[in-house]
Amino acid sequence: MTDSPLTLRLEPTGAGLPQIGFGTWKHYGEKATEAVYAGLKAGYRLIDGACDYGNEKECGEGLRRAIADGIVKREEVFVVSKLWNTFHRKEHVREAVLRSLADWGVSYFDVYYVHFPISLAYVSPDTRYPPGWYFDGKSEVKHDPVPLRETWEALEQLVDEGYIRHLGVSNMCSALLMDLLTYARHRPSVLQIEIHPYNTQTRAVAYAHSQGLAVTAYSSFGPLGFRELQTAKALRAPPLFAHPAVTAIALAHACTPAQVVLRWATQRGLAVIPKSNTAQQMRENLESARVRLSEGEMAAVSALDEELRFNDPADDFAGCYIFS
């Protein structure tokens, strides 16, 4: 087992959020179960999931097996999920949280995010689950004007009842976060946003930290995960692992380009949740904590910033202009 001792302190509980977590996006079926089990065995103690990933039951089975085999105890693992866009009305929030808890086979979430600040028309789980972006399952994006405050207050009730330990927000700009903080009874503990060397998000990170929020970076490897989806932006962007600035640092430290990119993030005080497909990748991602980048190397990686966002719903879904 390879352990990473890096943690971030979460408000208001003081709990230690593992800085190097295990991402589950695009893990499917039995492979998702095997990946979660192997990740926990390798030393990961944060499993980042979501309703929309369509694999929570399988991921939960991996967790159950790891607990049954004595690899971990439930209280040692940060189990994370996210509220999907079609469940923002207060009468549907509880339904979504309890469904995800049942799929994971746990009684509480350590962190539960609002996945996107986008409210879409409700789709019953009896019709389709996870619902996805399209109301008809094909092409219709149907918006539903639900105030974020309504959604947040419904989530706060579930914190009060013990189903959620920490609330988080994902894909949220600072202006919306500022407004949320004016009325939140249970303030968000974590902000999860797309951060990589092509999109450093310096100001968003600075604001979140100034307000006591930890920040988790997703898509740490930039275009890599989106190349699998054949998105135009990702196909046009130079792969980070082949960029001369990254490869030169990797050579100097006798480590991999992936470890350079991850360490650049964790040295900024961010948590990361990379996906790993092999035991070697799982081990190498955790071992990125052993690398120490100089100020010059950190600056060289940060200089790659182009404010290039690969996950922008407006690129694919009508009316979802959350970053405009």
C-alpha positions in Angstrom: 0.0 0.0 0.0 1.2 3.5 -0.8 0.0 6.2 1.6 -0.3 9.9 0.9 -0.3 11.9 4.2 -1.5 15.1 2.5 -4.8 16.5 3.8 -6.8 19.7 3.7 -8.7 20.9 6.8 -12.4 21.3 6.2 -14.6 23.8 7.9 -16.5 23.6 10.2 -15.5 20.2 11.5 -11.8 20.2 11.1 -11.9 16.9 9.2 -8.9 16.1 7.0 -9.8 15.9 3.3 -7.3 13.7 1.5 -5.5 15.8 -1.1 -5.1 12.9 -3.5 -8.4 11.3 -4.1 -9.7 8.7 -6.5 -12.0 9.8 -9.4 -14.7 7.5 -10.7 -15.9 9.4 -13.8 -15.9 7.1 -16.8 -15.5 3.9 -14.7 -18.4 1.6 -15.6 -19.8 -1.8 -14.6 -17.6 -4.4 -12.9 -14.6 -2.3 -13.8 -15.9 0.5 -11.5 -16.2 -2.0 -8.7 -12.7 -3.4 -9.3 -11.2 0.1 -9.6 -12.7 1.3 -6.3 -11.6 -1.8 -4.5 -8.0 -1.6 -6.0 -7.9 2.1 -5.2 -8.7 1.6 -1.6 -6.2 -1.2 -1.4 -3.5 1.0 -2.9 -4.1 3.6 -0.2 -6.8 6.1 -1.5 -9.1 7.4 1.2 -11.3 9.7 -0.9 -13.6 8.3 -3.6 -15.2 11.0 -5.7 -18.5 10.0 -7.3 -21.7 11.5 -8.6 -25.3 10.4 -9.6 -24.5 11.5 -13.2 -21.6 9.1 -13.5 -24.1 6.2 -13.6 -21.9 3.9 -11.5 -22.6 4.6 -7.8 -24.0 1.1 -7.1 -20.9 -0.5 -8.7 -18.6 1.9 -6.8 -20.4 1.2 -3.6 -19.9 -2.5 -4.1 -16.1 -1.9 -4.4 -16.3 0.0 -1.1 -18.3 -2.8 0.5 -15.8 -5.5 -0.5 -12.9 -3.4 0.8 -14.6 -3.0 4.1 -15.6 -6.7 4.2 -11.9 -7.7 3.5 -10.6 -5.5 6.3 -8.8 -3.1 3.9 -10.6 0.0 5.3 -13.3 1.0 7.8 -16.1 3.1 6.6 -15.1 6.0 8.8 -11.6 6.1 7.2 -13.0 6.9 3.7 -14.3 10.1 2.4 -17.3 9.1 0.2 -18.3 11.9 -2.1 -21.4 12.3 -4.3 -23.2 15.1 -6.2 -26.7 16.4 -6.7 -27.7 16.2 -10.4 -29.4 19.2 -12.1 -32.8 17.6 -12.4 -33.2 17.2 -8.6 -32.8 20.9 -7.6 -36.4 21.5 -6.4 -36.7 21.0 -2.6 -39.1 18.2 -3.0 -36.6 16.2 -5.1 -33.4 16.9 -3.1 -34.0 14.3 -0.4 -35.0 11.7 -3.1 -31.7 12.2 -4.9 -29.5 12.0 -1.8 -31.2 8.9 -0.4 -31.0 7.2 -3.7 -27.3 7.8 -4.0 -26.8 6.7 -0.3 -28.6 3.5 -1.1 -26.6 2.9 -4.2 -23.3 3.4 -2.3 -24.6 1.3 0.6 -23.6 4.0 3.2 -25.6 6.0 5.7 -23.9 9.4 5.1 -21.8 11.2 2.6 -18.6 12.9 3.8 -19.0 15.6 1.1 -22.0 16.2 -1.1 -21.8 18.7 -3.9 -24.3 20.6 -6.0 -22.9 19.3 -9.3 -23.7 22.3 -11.5 -25.5 25.6 -10.7 -28.0 24.6 -13.4 -31.6 23.6 -12.7 -33.3 21.3 -15.2 -36.8 19.9 -15.3 -37.3 16.9 -13.1 -37.1 13.4 -14.6 -38.4 10.6 -12.4 -35.9 7.8 -11.7 -38.7 5.5 -12.9 -38.3 7.1 -16.3 -34.6 7.2 -16.5 -31.7 7.1 -14.0 -29.3 8.8 -14.1 -31.4 11.4 -15.9 -28.6 13.0 -18.0 -28.9 16.4 -19.6 -31.8 15.8 -22.0 -35.4 15.9 -20.7 -36.5 13.5 -23.4 -33.4 11.4 -23.3 -32.5 12.6 -26.8 -32.0 16.3 -27.5 -34.3 18.6 -25.4 -32.7 20.6 -22.7 -35.6 21.8 -20.5 -34.7 24.4 -17.8 -36.5 24.8 -14.5 -36.1 28.1 -12.7 -35.3 26.9 -9.2 -33.4 29.4 -7.0 -30.1 28.0 -5.7 -31.3 29.0 -2.2 -34.2 26.6 -2.3 -31.8 23.7 -3.3 -29.3 24.7 -0.6 -31.8 24.9 2.2 -33.1 21.4 1.3 -29.5 20.1 1.5 -29.0 21.9 4.9 -31.9 19.9 6.3 -30.1 16.7 5.3 -27.0 17.9 7.1 -29.1 18.5 10.2 -30.4 14.9 9.9 -26.9 13.4 9.6 -27.0 12.3 6.0 -24.3 14.7 4.9 -21.2 15.7 6.8 -20.0 18.6 4.5 -21.6 20.4 1.7 -19.8 21.5 -1.4 -20.3 23.4 -4.7 -19.0 22.4 -8.1 -18.6 24.4 -11.3 -19.6 27.5 -9.5 -18.2 31.0 -10.3 -17.1 33.3 -7.5 -20.0 35.7 -7.9 -22.6 32.9 -7.3 -20.5 31.7 -4.4 -20.5 35.2 -2.9 -24.3 35.2 -3.0 -24.6 31.7 -1.5 -22.4 32.7 1.4 -24.7 35.5 2.4 -27.5 33.2 3.3 -26.0 29.7 3.9 -26.7 28.3 7.3 -24.3 25.5 6.6 -21.6 27.1 4.5 -20.0 25.0 1.7 -16.8 23.3 2.9 -15.4 22.6 -0.6 -15.4 24.1 -4.1 -14.7 21.7 -6.9 -13.8 23.2 -10.3 -11.8 22.4 -13.4 -8.2 23.2 -12.8 -5.1 22.2 -14.7 -2.1 24.0 -16.2 -4.2 25.3 -19.2 -6.8 26.6 -16.8 -5.2 27.6 -13.5 -8.2 29.5 -12.0 -6.0 31.6 -9.8 -8.6 34.1 -8.7 -11.3 31.5 -8.1 -8.9 29.6 -5.9 -7.9 32.7 -4.0 -11.4 33.8 -3.3 -12.5 30.3 -2.1 -9.5 30.1 0.2 -10.2 33.5 1.5 -13.6 32.3 2.6 -12.4 29.2 4.3 -13.3 26.7 1.5 -11.0 23.9 0.4 -10.7 23.6 -3.3 -10.7 20.3 -5.3 -9.4 20.3 -8.9 -11.0 18.0 -11.4 -9.7 17.2 -14.8 -6.1 17.7 -13.5 -4.7 16.3 -16.8 -6.4 18.9 -19.0 -7.5 17.6 -22.3 -6.8 13.9 -21.6 -10.1 12.8 -20.2 -12.0 14.8 -22.8 -10.0 13.3 -25.7 -11.8 10.0 -24.9 -15.0 11.8 -25.6 -13.7 13.3 -28.9 -14.5 16.9 -27.9 -13.1 19.5 -30.3 -11.4 21.6 -27.7 -9.6 18.6 -26.3 -8.5 17.3 -29.7 -7.0 20.7 -30.6 -5.1 21.1 -27.3 -1.6 19.8 -27.0 -1.4 16.9 -24.5 0.0 18.1 -21.2 2.1 15.1 -20.7 4.1 15.9 -23.9 4.5 19.6 -23.3 8.2 20.5 -23.1 7.7 22.6 -19.9 6.2 19.5 -18.1 8.5 16.9 -19.6 11.6 18.9 -18.6 10.5 19.1 -15.0 9.6 15.4 -15.0 13.1 14.6 -16.3 14.7 16.7 -13.6 12.8 14.9 -10.8 13.0 11.4 -12.4 9.2 11.3 -12.2 6.3 11.1 -14.7 4.6 14.1 -16.3 1.4 13.1 -14.6 3.2 13.4 -11.2 4.5 16.9 -12.1 1.0 18.1 -13.0 -0.6 16.6 -9.8 2.2 18.0 -7.6 1.8 21.4 -9.2 -1.8 21.3 -8.0 -1.3 19.9 -4.5 1.6 22.3 -3.8 -1.0 25.1 -4.5 -3.1 23.7 -1.7 -5.6 21.9 -3.9 -7.0 18.5 -3.7 -7.0 16.3 -6.8 -9.2 13.4 -7.9 -7.5 11.8 -11.0 -8.9 8.7 -12.6 -6.6 5.7 -12.6 -7.0 2.7 -14.9 -4.1 0.6 -13.8 -2.4 -0.3 -10.5 0.7 1.5 -11.7 -1.3 4.7 -12.3 -2.9 4.4 -8.9 0.5 4.1 -7.3 2.2 6.8 -9.3 -0.6 9.3 -8.6 -0.3 8.8 -4.9 3.5 9.0 -5.0 3.3 12.4 -6.7 3.3 13.7 -3.1 7.0 12.8 -2.8 7.9 15.3 -5.6 8.8 18.8 -4.5 8.7 21.5 -7.3 10.7 24.6 -7.0 9.2 28.1 -7.2 10.6 28.4 -10.7 9.1 25.0 -11.7 5.7 25.9 -10.3 5.8 29.2 -12.2 6.8 27.4 -15.4 3.7 25.1 -15.2 1.4 28.0 -14.3 2.7 29.9 -17.3 0.8 27.4 -19.5 -2.5 29.0 -18.5 -4.8 29.9 -21.4 -8.1 30.0 -19.5 -9.0 26.9 -21.5 -12.0 25.2 -20.1 -12.9 21.7 -21.4 -16.0 21.2 -19.4 -18.4 24.0 -20.4 -22.0 22.9 -20.6 -22.8 25.8 -23.0 -20.7 24.1 -25.6 -23.2 21.2 -25.8 -26.4 22.1 -24.0 -28.7 24.9 -24.9 -29.0 27.8 -22.4 -26.4 26.4 -19.9 -24.3 29.6 -19.8 -22.9 29.3 -16.3 -19.4 30.5 -17.2 -20.4 33.4 -19.5 
